Amino acid sequence: MISLFTASSNKIISSLADKSIWADRRRNIFIITTIAFASCLMMSLALYVFGGSYQTGKFYRGRLQAAVLYVNPEQFAALSEDEAIDQTGLSLVMPLKELRIGKDRLSVTYYDEAAFLMYSHELTQGRLPEAETEIAIPVSYLEKQGLEPALGQSVTLELGQKVPSEYTVCGLIKDEDANSSYEVLVSQTLLESWFSGMDIPYSALIRMAGSEVMGTDELKQYILDRMEPYGFDEADIAFSSSYFSTFDNASGNMLTTVLVSILIVIACSTVIYSLFYISVTGKVKEYGRLRVVGITQKQMKRLVRKESRKLSLLSVPLGIVIGSIIGYLLIPGGWYLPNTVKFAVITALVMEITVRLSIRKPVRIAASVSPVEAVRITTTTDVAKLGSTKKLHRKIHPIPLQGFIFPATGNGLS
């Protein structure tokens, strides 16, 4: 058969697809809604989970991963020079003293500047202690004690006979006042007075270089391997429970995201397949007419694919935009433009593949329609129209036919 669509076939097929989309508006609105909804779910879910991980990563970036217990100044200096260690901070193995003041618990301890930052602490005013009688204290603790949170005021702390009992506030620590437990920071000068003639029980806080690309188990083993040459074994290393448990949970959330996305894709593909299958089988007679005027099987496939592609171009970007807005509203702190662009591309590719796979069988059905179908097939619509016509119908049986075969005459029979 010679095709009548050889000249400007792309333009003609595109026009036929547009007319088909316009003719089946209700079905296509449902398809667009389904694809957009699936795209929106995948995009918002990805941004929510990975946005949470990104926000957590930002929070833990620069935080300690492990503490090496009972290090001396020489060992700490060597750790600070190790290129495999990104950051090191100095603190005490345990608080210098625990004070109970009413219902509040006050832990007196020491951090150098690096350790203070690695614990994600923050000063609202002032600096860390340097002199023996200087302290940094939480704002909420002073407010609870009825004291104005201001620099330069005096606070009484009974720490022992070797050290003073009156201290000057040189720094105000920002805190959330979550459980009535507070940390007061003292200076290294006070530690030297307290531990006069004894080794100060220092703890080295470490964060490894390149740890962002490591799994939690891999990172733990890497820390153990790097500490072994310094004479530290597993008993000397305390891993940060908050750091490792958080990233373990993040890995589990990513797996959940993948599984939920797969379920969304399966549900979406099932709906798209069903709608296209019903549409194609309902248009058999129409496709047969197109075959009569010369459209080829290959062009018939292109027609159905073109229709699905046009619907995808309308729905997928719409779903991605709405999903991005929802993802941002859920976790504003986890918004990261490169992540958003990456997930938008992935979502678009996944939905395009889903639509193509969903219409494979309907496309084959449309292509297999022969020109004979235009004459042979009578659709239910045609039957309905025939039943509802207002034209006169006469039942065919002997009584009404009698007057037609033997018309009455005035003279009777001769």
Order of alpha helices (4+ residues) and beta strands (2+ residues): alpha-alpha-beta-alpha-beta-beta-beta-alpha-beta-beta-alpha-beta-beta-beta-alpha-beta-alpha-beta-alpha-alpha-alpha-alpha-alpha-alpha-alpha-alpha
